[in-house]
């Protein structure tokens, strides 16, 4: 699964980890995050994330 990076604060959403503090289980792809999910570090929405290229 692809990782996504916040373009504001550089936080990485890793689907293997999820976002446990927001109730997002490990294994949840970025595309399946709720529309109202936001970056746990800076609070911006999903539209401010871009796919990580390795």
mmCIF file of the N, C-alpha and C atoms, coordinates in Angstrom:
data_MODEL
# 
_entry.id   MODEL 
# 
loop_
_atom_site.group_PDB 
_atom_site.id 
_atom_site.type_symbol 
_atom_site.label_atom_id 
_atom_site.label_alt_id 
_atom_site.label_comp_id 
_atom_site.label_asym_id 
_atom_site.label_entity_id 
_atom_site.label_seq_id 
_atom_site.pdbx_PDB_ins_code 
_atom_site.Cartn_x 
_atom_site.Cartn_y 
_atom_site.Cartn_z 
_atom_site.occupancy 
_atom_site.B_iso_or_equiv 
_atom_site.pdbx_formal_charge 
_atom_site.auth_seq_id 
_atom_site.auth_comp_id 
_atom_site.auth_asym_id 
_atom_site.auth_atom_id 
_atom_site.pdbx_PDB_model_num 
ATOM 1   N N  . UNK A 1 1  ? 0.841   -1.189 0.000  1.00 0.00 ? 1  UNK A N  1 
ATOM 2   C CA . UNK A 1 1  ? 0.000   0.000  0.000  1.00 0.00 ? 1  UNK A CA 1 
ATOM 3   C C  . UNK A 1 1  ? 0.885   1.251  0.000  1.00 0.00 ? 1  UNK A C  1 
ATOM 4   N N  . UNK A 1 2  ? 0.373   2.276  -0.629 1.00 0.00 ? 2  UNK A N  1 
ATOM 5   C CA . UNK A 1 2  ? 1.128   3.512  -0.791 1.00 0.00 ? 2  UNK A CA 1 
ATOM 6   C C  . UNK A 1 2  ? 1.067   4.376  0.469  1.00 0.00 ? 2  UNK A C  1 
ATOM 7   N N  . UNK A 1 3  ? 2.185   5.046  0.745  1.00 0.00 ? 3  UNK A N  1 
ATOM 8   C CA . UNK A 1 3  ? 2.245   6.014  1.830  1.00 0.00 ? 3  UNK A CA 1 
ATOM 9   C C  . UNK A 1 3  ? 1.943   7.396  1.258  1.00 0.00 ? 3  UNK A C  1 
ATOM 10  N N  . UNK A 1 4  ? 1.401   8.258  2.097  1.00 0.00 ? 4  UNK A N  1 
ATOM 11  C CA . UNK A 1 4  ? 1.081   9.622  1.685  1.00 0.00 ? 4  UNK A CA 1 
ATOM 12  C C  . UNK A 1 4  ? 1.706   10.613 2.658  1.00 0.00 ? 4  UNK A C  1 
ATOM 13  N N  . UNK A 1 5  ? 2.215   11.722 2.121  1.00 0.00 ? 5  UNK A N  1 
ATOM 14  C CA . UNK A 1 5  ? 2.912   12.735 2.909  1.00 0.00 ? 5  UNK A CA 1 
ATOM 15  C C  . UNK A 1 5  ? 2.100   14.016 2.954  1.00 0.00 ? 5  UNK A C  1 
ATOM 16  N N  . UNK A 1 6  ? 2.000   14.589 4.159  1.00 0.00 ? 6  UNK A N  1 
ATOM 17  C CA . UNK A 1 6  ? 1.352   15.881 4.324  1.00 0.00 ? 6  UNK A CA 1 
ATOM 18  C C  . UNK A 1 6  ? 2.255   16.950 3.721  1.00 0.00 ? 6  UNK A C  1 
ATOM 19  N N  . UNK A 1 7  ? 1.718   17.761 2.820  1.00 0.00 ? 7  UNK A N  1 
ATOM 20  C CA . UNK A 1 7  ? 2.521   18.789 2.160  1.00 0.00 ? 7  UNK A CA 1 
ATOM 21  C C  . UNK A 1 7  ? 2.768   19.996 3.062  1.00 0.00 ? 7  UNK A C  1 
ATOM 22  N N  . UNK A 1 8  ? 2.088   20.056 4.208  1.00 0.00 ? 8  UNK A N  1 
ATOM 23  C CA . UNK A 1 8  ? 2.260   21.174 5.132  1.00 0.00 ? 8  UNK A CA 1 
ATOM 24  C C  . UNK A 1 8  ? 3.349   20.867 6.168  1.00 0.00 ? 8  UNK A C  1 
ATOM 25  N N  . UNK A 1 9  ? 3.228   19.707 6.840  1.00 0.00 ? 9  UNK A N  1 
ATOM 26  C CA . UNK A 1 9  ? 4.146   19.412 7.948  1.00 0.00 ? 9  UNK A CA 1 
ATOM 27  C C  . UNK A 1 9  ? 5.058   18.213 7.693  1.00 0.00 ? 9  UNK A C  1 
ATOM 28  N N  . UNK A 1 10 ? 4.878   17.539 6.554  1.00 0.00 ? 10 UNK A N  1 
ATOM 29  C CA . UNK A 1 10 ? 5.717   16.393 6.164  1.00 0.00 ? 10 UNK A CA 1 
ATOM 30  C C  . UNK A 1 10 ? 5.390   15.099 6.911  1.00 0.00 ? 10 UNK A C  1 
ATOM 31  N N  . UNK A 1 11 ? 4.292   15.063 7.696  1.00 0.00 ? 11 UNK A N  1 
ATOM 32  C CA . UNK A 1 11 ? 3.916   13.828 8.384  1.00 0.00 ? 11 UNK A CA 1 
ATOM 33  C C  . UNK A 1 11 ? 3.552   12.777 7.336  1.00 0.00 ? 11 UNK A C  1 
ATOM 34  N N  . UNK A 1 12 ? 3.943   11.535 7.572  1.00 0.00 ? 12 UNK A N  1 
ATOM 35  C CA . UNK A 1 12 ? 3.677   10.446 6.631  1.00 0.00 ? 12 UNK A CA 1 
ATOM 36  C C  . UNK A 1 12 ? 2.544   9.571  7.153  1.00 0.00 ? 12 UNK A C  1 
ATOM 37  N N  . UNK A 1 13 ? 1.513   9.382  6.310  1.00 0.00 ? 13 UNK A N  1 
ATOM 38  C CA . UNK A 1 13 ? 0.479   8.383  6.632  1.00 0.00 ? 13 UNK A CA 1 
ATOM 39  C C  . UNK A 1 13 ? 0.954   7.057  6.071  1.00 0.00 ? 13 UNK A C  1 
ATOM 40  N N  . UNK A 1 14 ? 1.177   6.108  6.960  1.00 0.00 ? 14 UNK A N  1 
ATOM 41  C CA . UNK A 1 14 ? 1.608   4.759  6.569  1.00 0.00 ? 14 UNK A CA 1 
ATOM 42  C C  . UNK A 1 14 ? 0.445   3.808  6.829  1.00 0.00 ? 14 UNK A C  1 
ATOM 43  N N  . UNK A 1 15 ? -0.124  3.254  5.756  1.00 0.00 ? 15 UNK A N  1 
ATOM 44  C CA . UNK A 1 15 ? -1.286  2.376  5.944  1.00 0.00 ? 15 UNK A CA 1 
ATOM 45  C C  . UNK A 1 15 ? -0.989  1.140  6.793  1.00 0.00 ? 15 UNK A C  1 
ATOM 46  N N  . UNK A 1 16 ? 0.266   0.727  6.854  1.00 0.00 ? 16 UNK A N  1 
ATOM 47  C CA . UNK A 1 16 ? 0.620   -0.424 7.684  1.00 0.00 ? 16 UNK A CA 1 
ATOM 48  C C  . UNK A 1 16 ? 0.428   -0.103 9.170  1.00 0.00 ? 16 UNK A C  1 
ATOM 49  N N  . UNK A 1 17 ? 0.504   1.188  9.510  1.00 0.00 ? 17 UNK A N  1 
ATOM 50  C CA . UNK A 1 17 ? 0.345   1.629  10.894 1.00 0.00 ? 17 UNK A CA 1 
ATOM 51  C C  . UNK A 1 17 ? -1.051  2.172  11.136 1.00 0.00 ? 17 UNK A C  1 
ATOM 52  N N  . UNK A 1 18 ? -1.621  2.846  10.134 1.00 0.00 ? 18 UNK A N  1 
ATOM 53  C CA . UNK A 1 18 ? -2.921  3.496  10.305 1.00 0.00 ? 18 UNK A CA 1 
ATOM 54  C C  . UNK A 1 18 ? -2.769  4.760  11.148 1.00 0.00 ? 18 UNK A C  1 
ATOM 55  N N  . UNK A 1 19 ? -3.821  5.153  11.815 1.00 0.00 ? 19 UNK A N  1 
ATOM 56  C CA . UNK A 1 19 ? -3.813  6.303  12.721 1.00 0.00 ? 19 UNK A CA 1 
ATOM 57  C C  . UNK A 1 19 ? -4.620  5.899  13.951 1.00 0.00 ? 19 UNK A C  1 
ATOM 58  N N  . UNK A 1 20 ? -3.984  5.099  14.831 1.00 0.00 ? 20 UNK A N  1 
ATOM 59  C CA . UNK A 1 20 ? -4.725  4.542  15.977 1.00 0.00 ? 20 UNK A CA 1 
ATOM 60  C C  . UNK A 1 20 ? -5.402  5.596  16.848 1.00 0.00 ? 20 UNK A C  1 
ATOM 61  N N  . UNK A 1 21 ? -4.786  6.769  16.999 1.00 0.00 ? 21 UNK A N  1 
ATOM 62  C CA . UNK A 1 21 ? -5.379  7.809  17.838 1.00 0.00 ? 21 UNK A CA 1 
ATOM 63  C C  . UNK A 1 21 ? -6.707  8.317  17.267 1.00 0.00 ? 21 UNK A C  1 
ATOM 64  N N  . UNK A 1 22 ? -6.886  8.168  15.946 1.00 0.00 ? 22 UNK A N  1 
ATOM 65  C CA . UNK A 1 22 ? -8.133  8.591  15.305 1.00 0.00 ? 22 UNK A CA 1 
ATOM 66  C C  . UNK A 1 22 ? -9.057  7.405  15.015 1.00 0.00 ? 22 UNK A C  1 
ATOM 67  N N  . UNK A 1 23 ? -8.686  6.222  15.518 1.00 0.00 ? 23 UNK A N  1 
ATOM 68  C CA . UNK A 1 23 ? -9.517  5.041  15.307 1.00 0.00 ? 23 UNK A CA 1 
ATOM 69  C C  . UNK A 1 23 ? -9.350  4.408  13.935 1.00 0.00 ? 23 UNK A C  1 
ATOM 70  N N  . UNK A 1 24 ? -8.245  4.735  13.247 1.00 0.00 ? 24 UNK A N  1 
ATOM 71  C CA . UNK A 1 24 ? -7.972  4.162  11.920 1.00 0.00 ? 24 UNK A CA 1 
ATOM 72  C C  . UNK A 1 24 ? -7.087  2.938  12.108 1.00 0.00 ? 24 UNK A C  1 
ATOM 73  N N  . UNK A 1 25 ? -7.610  1.772  11.766 1.00 0.00 ? 25 UNK A N  1 
ATOM 74  C CA . UNK A 1 25 ? -6.902  0.515  11.991 1.00 0.00 ? 25 UNK A CA 1 
ATOM 75  C C  . UNK A 1 25 ? -5.725  0.337  11.039 1.00 0.00 ? 25 UNK A C  1 
ATOM 76  N N  . UNK A 1 26 ? -4.682  -0.377 11.498 1.00 0.00 ? 26 UNK A N  1 
ATOM 77  C CA . UNK A 1 26 ? -3.603  -0.733 10.580 1.00 0.00 ? 26 UNK A CA 1 
ATOM 78  C C  . UNK A 1 26 ? -4.162  -1.485 9.377  1.00 0.00 ? 26 UNK A C  1 
ATOM 79  N N  . UNK A 1 27 ? -3.587  -1.232 8.213  1.00 0.00 ? 27 UNK A N  1 
ATOM 80  C CA . UNK A 1 27 ? -4.051  -1.868 6.992  1.00 0.00 ? 27 UNK A CA 1 
ATOM 81  C C  . UNK A 1 27 ? -5.076  -1.046 6.228  1.00 0.00 ? 27 UNK A C  1 
ATOM 82  N N  . UNK A 1 28 ? -5.416  0.150  6.739  1.00 0.00 ? 28 UNK A N  1 
ATOM 83  C CA . UNK A 1 28 ? -6.398  1.007  6.075  1.00 0.00 ? 28 UNK A CA 1 
ATOM 84  C C  . UNK A 1 28 ? -5.712  1.854  5.008  1.00 0.00 ? 28 UNK A C  1 
ATOM 85  N N  . UNK A 1 29 ? -6.047  1.649  3.723  1.00 0.00 ? 29 UNK A N  1 
ATOM 86  C CA . UNK A 1 29 ? -5.437  2.473  2.678  1.00 0.00 ? 29 UNK A CA 1 
ATOM 87  C C  . UNK A 1 29 ? -5.883  3.932  2.789  1.00 0.00 ? 29 UNK A C  1 
ATOM 88  N N  . UNK A 1 30 ? -5.029  4.834  2.331  1.00 0.00 ? 30 UNK A N  1 
ATOM 89  C CA . UNK A 1 30 ? -5.319  6.267  2.407  1.00 0.00 ? 30 UNK A CA 1 
ATOM 90  C C  . UNK A 1 30 ? -6.667  6.584  1.765  1.00 0.00 ? 30 UNK A C  1 
ATOM 91  N N  . UNK A 1 31 ? -6.945  5.941  0.644  1.00 0.00 ? 31 UNK A N  1 
ATOM 92  C CA . UNK A 1 31 ? -8.180  6.195  -0.098 1.00 0.00 ? 31 UNK A CA 1 
ATOM 93  C C  . UNK A 1 31 ? -9.424  5.843  0.718  1.00 0.00 ? 31 UNK A C  1 
ATOM 94  N N  . UNK A 1 32 ? -9.271  4.989  1.714  1.00 0.00 ? 32 UNK A N  1 
ATOM 95  C CA . UNK A 1 32 ? -10.407 4.559  2.531  1.00 0.00 ? 32 UNK A CA 1 
ATOM 96  C C  . UNK A 1 32 ? -10.589 5.392  3.798  1.00 0.00 ? 32 UNK A C  1 
ATOM 97  N N  . UNK A 1 33 ? -9.708  6.357  4.028  1.00 0.00 ? 33 UNK A N  1 
ATOM 98  C CA . UNK A 1 33 ? -9.866  7.220  5.199  1.00 0.00 ? 33 UNK A CA 1 
ATOM 99  C C  . UNK A 1 33 ? -11.145 8.041  5.050  1.00 0.00 ? 33 UNK A C  1 
ATOM 100 N N  . UNK A 1 34 ? -11.837 8.338  6.154  1.00 0.00 ? 34 UNK A N  1 
ATOM 101 C CA . UNK A 1 34 ? -13.043 9.155  6.066  1.00 0.00 ? 34 UNK A CA 1 
ATOM 102 C C  . UNK A 1 34 ? -12.737 10.537 5.479  1.00 0.00 ? 34 UNK A C  1 
ATOM 103 N N  . UNK A 1 35 ? -13.710 11.120 4.819  1.00 0.00 ? 35 UNK A N  1 
ATOM 104 C CA . UNK A 1 35 ? -13.518 12.434 4.194  1.00 0.00 ? 35 UNK A CA 1 
ATOM 105 C C  . UNK A 1 35 ? -13.153 13.509 5.210  1.00 0.00 ? 35 UNK A C  1 
ATOM 106 N N  . UNK A 1 36 ? -13.591 13.342 6.449  1.00 0.00 ? 36 UNK A N  1 
ATOM 107 C CA . UNK A 1 36 ? -13.302 14.361 7.464  1.00 0.00 ? 36 UNK A CA 1 
ATOM 108 C C  . UNK A 1 36 ? -12.037 14.070 8.266  1.00 0.00 ? 36 UNK A C  1 
ATOM 109 N N  . UNK A 1 37 ? -11.283 13.036 7.868  1.00 0.00 ? 37 UNK A N  1 
ATOM 110 C CA . UNK A 1 37 ? -10.021 12.740 8.536  1.00 0.00 ? 37 UNK A CA 1 
ATOM 111 C C  . UNK A 1 37 ? -9.047  13.881 8.289  1.00 0.00 ? 37 UNK A C  1 
ATOM 112 N N  . UNK A 1 38 ? -8.213  14.176 9.270  1.00 0.00 ? 38 UNK A N  1 
ATOM 113 C CA . UNK A 1 38 ? -7.219  15.233 9.106  1.00 0.00 ? 38 UNK A CA 1 
ATOM 114 C C  . UNK A 1 38 ? -5.868  14.783 9.643  1.00 0.00 ? 38 UNK A C  1 
ATOM 115 N N  . UNK A 1 39 ? -4.837  15.459 9.218  1.00 0.00 ? 39 UNK A N  1 
ATOM 116 C CA . UNK A 1 39 ? -3.475  15.172 9.649  1.00 0.00 ? 39 UNK A CA 1 
ATOM 117 C C  . UNK A 1 39 ? -3.397  15.257 11.170 1.00 0.00 ? 39 UNK A C  1 
ATOM 118 N N  . UNK A 1 40 ? -2.895  14.212 11.820 1.00 0.00 ? 40 UNK A N  1 
ATOM 119 C CA . UNK A 1 40 ? -2.834  14.239 13.280 1.00 0.00 ? 40 UNK A CA 1 
ATOM 120 C C  . UNK A 1 40 ? -1.797  15.227 13.823 1.00 0.00 ? 40 UNK A C  1 
ATOM 121 N N  . UNK A 1 41 ? -0.891  15.681 12.977 1.00 0.00 ? 41 UNK A N  1 
ATOM 122 C CA . UNK A 1 41 ? 0.139   16.601 13.438 1.00 0.00 ? 41 UNK A CA 1 
ATOM 123 C C  . UNK A 1 41 ? -0.261  18.065 13.264 1.00 0.00 ? 41 UNK A C  1 
ATOM 124 N N  . UNK A 1 42 ? -0.771  18.416 12.068 1.00 0.00 ? 42 UNK A N  1 
ATOM 125 C CA . UNK A 1 42 ? -1.067  19.835 11.827 1.00 0.00 ? 42 UNK A CA 1 
ATOM 126 C C  . UNK A 1 42 ? -2.543  20.121 11.549 1.00 0.00 ? 42 UNK A C  1 
ATOM 127 N N  . UNK A 1 43 ? -3.348  19.071 11.323 1.00 0.00 ? 43 UNK A N  1 
ATOM 128 C CA . UNK A 1 43 ? -4.792  19.257 11.222 1.00 0.00 ? 43 UNK A CA 1 
ATOM 129 C C  . UNK A 1 43 ? -5.356  19.550 9.839  1.00 0.00 ? 43 UNK A C  1 
ATOM 130 N N  . UNK A 1 44 ? -4.525  19.551 8.793  1.00 0.00 ? 44 UNK A N  1 
ATOM 131 C CA . UNK A 1 44 ? -5.064  19.805 7.453  1.00 0.00 ? 44 UNK A CA 1 
ATOM 132 C C  . UNK A 1 44 ? -5.777  18.564 6.920  1.00 0.00 ? 44 UNK A C  1 
ATOM 133 N N  . UNK A 1 45 ? -6.622  18.748 5.913  1.00 0.00 ? 45 UNK A N  1 
ATOM 134 C CA . UNK A 1 45 ? -7.412  17.665 5.353  1.00 0.00 ? 45 UNK A CA 1 
ATOM 135 C C  . UNK A 1 45 ? -6.648  16.779 4.383  1.00 0.00 ? 45 UNK A C  1 
ATOM 136 N N  . UNK A 1 46 ? -7.339  15.728 3.942  1.00 0.00 ? 46 UNK A N  1 
ATOM 137 C CA . UNK A 1 46 ? -6.743  14.758 3.018  1.00 0.00 ? 46 UNK A CA 1 
ATOM 138 C C  . UNK A 1 46 ? -6.259  15.390 1.720  1.00 0.00 ? 46 UNK A C  1 
ATOM 139 N N  . UNK A 1 47 ? -6.890  16.495 1.323  1.00 0.00 ? 47 UNK A N  1 
ATOM 140 C CA . UNK A 1 47 ? -6.523  17.127 0.054  1.00 0.00 ? 47 UNK A CA 1 
ATOM 141 C C  . UNK A 1 47 ? -5.128  17.746 0.095  1.00 0.00 ? 47 UNK A C  1 
ATOM 142 N N  . UNK A 1 48 ? -4.537  17.836 1.279  1.00 0.00 ? 48 UNK A N  1 
ATOM 143 C CA . UNK A 1 48 ? -3.189  18.405 1.408  1.00 0.00 ? 48 UNK A CA 1 
ATOM 144 C C  . UNK A 1 48 ? -2.108  17.319 1.480  1.00 0.00 ? 48 UNK A C  1 
ATOM 145 N N  . UNK A 1 49 ? -2.477  16.094 1.147  1.00 0.00 ? 49 UNK A N  1 
ATOM 146 C CA . UNK A 1 49 ? -1.523  14.981 1.140  1.00 0.00 ? 49 UNK A CA 1 
ATOM 147 C C  . UNK A 1 49 ? -1.204  14.601 -0.299 1.00 0.00 ? 49 UNK A C  1 
ATOM 148 N N  . UNK A 1 50 ? 0.026   14.129 -0.494 1.00 0.00 ? 50 UNK A N  1 
ATOM 149 C CA . UNK A 1 50 ? 0.392   13.625 -1.820 1.00 0.00 ? 50 UNK A CA 1 
ATOM 150 C C  . UNK A 1 50 ? 1.095   12.282 -1.645 1.00 0.00 ? 50 UNK A C  1 
ATOM 151 N N  . UNK A 1 51 ? 1.002   11.478 -2.693 1.00 0.00 ? 51 UNK A N  1 
ATOM 152 C CA . UNK A 1 51 ? 1.598   10.154 -2.663 1.00 0.00 ? 51 UNK A CA 1 
ATOM 153 C C  . UNK A 1 51 ? 3.104   10.247 -2.489 1.00 0.00 ? 51 UNK A C  1 
ATOM 154 N N  . UNK A 1 52 ? 3.631   9.418  -1.598 1.00 0.00 ? 52 UNK A N  1 
ATOM 155 C CA . UNK A 1 52 ? 5.071   9.361  -1.380 1.00 0.00 ? 52 UNK A CA 1 
ATOM 156 C C  . UNK A 1 52 ? 5.714   8.598  -2.531 1.00 0.00 ? 52 UNK A C  1 
ATOM 157 N N  . UNK A 1 53 ? 6.783   9.119  -3.043 1.00 0.00 ? 53 UNK A N  1 
ATOM 158 C CA . UNK A 1 53 ? 7.560   8.398  -4.045 1.00 0.00 ? 53 UNK A CA 1 
ATOM 159 C C  . UNK A 1 53 ? 8.891   8.048  -3.411 1.00 0.00 ? 53 UNK A C  1 
ATOM 160 N N  . UNK A 1 54 ? 9.264   6.782  -3.538 1.00 0.00 ? 54 UNK A N  1 
ATOM 161 C CA . UNK A 1 54 ? 10.455  6.329  -2.832 1.00 0.00 ? 54 UNK A CA 1 
ATOM 162 C C  . UNK A 1 54 ? 11.658  6.312  -3.715 1.00 0.00 ? 54 UNK A C  1 
# 
